[in-house]
Amino acid sequence: LPMDHPRPAGVSLRGDDLDFRIDSATYRRVGEIAARSDVSVFMVIHAALAVLLSRESGANDITIGTPVAGRSERALDDVVGMFVNTVVLRTALEGGLTFGEVLTRVRDVDVAALQHTEVPYDVLVESLADNQAPLFQVMLVMQGAAPTEVTLPELEVTVDELSTGAAKFDLQVILTDRGDHLDGQLNYASQLFDSDTMSGLADRFTMLLDAVAAYPESVVGDVDL
């Protein structure tokens, strides 16, 4: 992605967050196109993000990381522990494709990638030449908003968001399903990007998602951002 500042010579984890929202009308259309296209809502979001990254960077080979639960075996259902793994989703996006065609490619890519969730991401990284962000620089996380309730005698418990001031990747797009809309957050490397740049990126993402969800026959390179 075009950066506001040169990448530091050393690895830095300094980061910041920017919140945005995908409204109920857009989210409803996303669900409708997912149902018509026999894909998941995640795949529609992935396709739109891949198109945005291609438009922003001018690249046609887009890789995005995403976490997976890592509990593919039923025997792990009741086992306490951290099994989360990372898979890489790689999509070719040459010009002239409609969003529907991109969505078909993304479905094939995602289904194929999820067949290899047991391959440890760390093993892949160790086999590569040393660099700051092997395989991908952008992470996509989509999660449900499971209610967190704790009942203890004589205690009132509330859950609050905590900003860590850190970023593991150049950019992490986090979407939380609130039932009728999506709450979004961009977690980004603050030594690379300014907040105004991220605000514009969030605006273009919501514009693109709204446009292609309403008109999936749109040529992705022609969508007005």
C-alpha positions in Angstrom: 0.0 0.0 0.0 1.1 3.6 -0.5 2.7 4.7 2.8 2.8 8.2 4.4 6.2 7.5 5.9 9.2 5.3 4.9 9.3 1.9 6.6 11.7 2.0 9.5 14.9 -0.1 9.2 13.9 -2.1 12.3 10.7 -3.8 13.1 8.3 -1.6 15.1 5.0 -2.6 16.7 3.7 0.9 17.3 0.1 1.2 16.1 -3.2 3.0 16.4 -6.8 2.3 15.8 -9.6 3.8 13.7 -13.2 2.8 14.1 -15.8 2.8 11.4 -19.2 1.2 10.7 -20.9 -0.7 7.9 -24.6 0.2 8.3 -27.6 -2.1 8.3 -28.6 -1.4 4.7 -25.2 -2.3 3.3 -24.9 -5.3 5.6 -28.3 -6.6 4.5 -27.3 -6.4 0.9 -24.0 -8.2 1.7 -26.1 -11.0 3.2 -28.4 -11.1 0.1 -25.5 -11.3 -2.4 -23.9 -14.0 -0.2 -27.0 -16.1 -0.3 -27.5 -15.6 -4.1 -23.9 -16.5 -4.8 -23.7 -19.5 -2.5 -20.9 -18.0 -0.4 -20.4 -16.8 3.1 -20.6 -13.2 4.3 -16.9 -13.5 5.1 -16.2 -14.2 1.4 -18.1 -11.1 0.2 -16.1 -9.0 2.7 -12.8 -10.7 1.6 -13.6 -10.1 -2.1 -14.4 -6.4 -1.4 -11.2 -5.9 0.6 -9.1 -7.6 -2.0 -10.5 -5.2 -4.7 -9.9 -2.2 -2.5 -6.3 -3.2 -1.8 -5.8 -3.8 -5.6 -7.2 -0.4 -6.4 -5.1 1.3 -3.7 -1.8 -0.4 -4.5 -2.1 -1.0 -8.3 -1.2 -4.7 -7.7 -3.1 -7.6 -9.2 -1.8 -10.3 -6.9 -3.4 -9.8 -3.5 -2.6 -11.8 -0.4 -4.5 -11.4 2.9 -4.0 -13.2 6.1 -6.9 -14.4 8.3 -7.1 -16.3 11.6 -8.8 -19.7 11.9 -10.0 -21.4 15.0 -7.7 -24.5 14.6 -10.3 -26.8 16.1 -11.1 -28.9 13.0 -11.3 -32.2 15.0 -14.3 -32.9 17.2 -12.0 -34.3 19.9 -10.7 -30.7 20.4 -14.1 -29.2 21.2 -13.8 -29.5 24.9 -10.0 -29.1 25.2 -8.8 -25.9 26.8 -6.0 -24.1 24.9 -5.0 -21.8 22.1 -5.3 -23.6 18.7 -5.7 -20.5 16.5 -3.7 -20.6 13.2 -3.3 -18.2 10.3 -4.0 -19.0 6.7 -3.1 -16.9 3.7 -5.7 -16.1 1.0 -4.2 -15.2 -2.4 -6.3 -13.9 -5.2 -5.5 -12.8 -8.8 -7.4 -9.6 -9.8 -6.6 -8.6 -13.3 -8.6 -5.7 -14.8 -12.1 -6.1 -16.3 -13.5 -8.5 -13.8 -17.0 -8.0 -12.4 -17.5 -8.3 -8.7 -19.4 -11.5 -9.2 -16.4 -13.0 -11.0 -14.1 -11.8 -8.2 -16.4 -13.4 -5.7 -16.3 -16.7 -7.6 -12.5 -16.6 -7.4 -12.5 -15.7 -3.8 -14.8 -18.6 -3.0 -12.4 -21.1 -4.7 -9.4 -19.5 -2.9 -11.0 -19.5 0.5 -12.3 -23.1 0.3 -8.9 -24.3 -0.9 -7.1 -22.4 1.9 -9.3 -23.8 4.6 -8.4 -27.3 3.6 -4.9 -26.6 4.9 -5.6 -24.9 8.2 -3.6 -27.5 10.1 -0.3 -26.4 8.4 1.3 -24.1 11.1 1.8 -20.6 9.7 5.1 -20.4 11.7 6.5 -23.3 9.7 5.8 -21.4 6.5 7.5 -18.3 7.8 10.6 -20.2 9.0 11.0 -21.6 5.5 11.1 -18.1 3.9 13.8 -15.6 3.5 13.9 -13.2 6.5 11.7 -10.1 6.0 9.4 -8.0 8.2 6.1 -9.4 7.1 6.3 -12.7 5.2 3.4 -13.6 2.8 1.1 -10.8 3.7 0.9 -7.3 5.2 -2.9 -7.1 5.7 -4.9 -9.2 8.1 -8.7 -9.6 7.9 -10.6 -10.7 11.0 -14.3 -11.2 11.1 -15.9 -12.1 14.5 -19.2 -12.5 16.2 -20.2 -10.4 19.1 -20.8 -13.1 21.7 -22.1 -11.5 24.9 -19.7 -11.6 27.8 -21.5 -11.9 31.1 -19.9 -12.6 34.5 -22.0 -12.9 37.6 -20.2 -12.8 40.9 -21.5 -12.0 44.4 -21.4 -8.2 45.2 -19.6 -7.4 42.0 -20.6 -5.5 38.9 -18.6 -6.6 35.9 -18.4 -4.6 32.6 -16.4 -5.2 29.5 -14.6 -2.4 27.9 -12.3 -2.0 24.8 -8.6 -1.5 25.4 -6.3 0.1 23.0 -2.8 -1.4 23.2 -1.0 1.2 21.1 0.4 -1.7 19.0 0.1 -3.1 15.5 1.3 -6.6 14.5 0.8 -5.9 10.8 0.8 -2.9 8.5 -3.0 -3.1 8.5 -5.5 -5.2 10.3 -9.2 -5.0 9.3 -11.4 -6.2 12.2 -15.1 -6.6 11.7 -17.6 -7.5 14.4 -21.0 -8.8 13.6 -23.6 -6.9 15.7 -26.6 -8.7 14.1 -28.0 -5.8 12.0 -24.7 -4.1 11.2 -20.9 -4.5 11.3 -18.6 -2.5 13.6 -15.3 -2.0 11.9 -11.8 -1.1 13.2 -8.6 -0.5 11.3 -5.5 -1.3 13.4 -2.5 0.1 11.6 1.2 0.7 11.9 1.3 4.4 12.9 4.9 4.7 11.8 3.7 4.0 8.2 0.3 5.6 8.0 -1.4 8.8 9.2 -4.9 8.7 10.7 -6.3 10.8 7.9 -5.1 8.2 5.4 -6.8 5.4 7.3 -10.0 7.4 7.6 -10.1 7.8 3.9 -9.4 4.1 3.4 -12.3 3.2 5.7 -14.6 5.5 3.8 -13.6 4.0 0.4 -14.0 0.4 1.8 -17.6 1.2 2.9 -18.3 2.9 -0.4 -17.0 0.0 -2.4 -18.8 -2.6 -0.3 -22.1 -0.7 -0.7 -21.6 -0.4 -4.4 -20.7 -4.0 -5.3 -23.3 -5.4 -2.9 -26.0 -3.4 -4.7 -24.6 -4.1 -8.2 -22.4 -7.3 -8.3 -22.3 -7.1 -12.1 -20.2 -3.9 -11.7 -16.7 -4.0 -13.2 -14.5 -3.6 -10.1 -12.0 -1.3 -11.8 -14.8 1.1 -12.7 -16.4 1.5 -9.2 -16.3 5.2 -8.2 -14.3 5.6 -5.0 
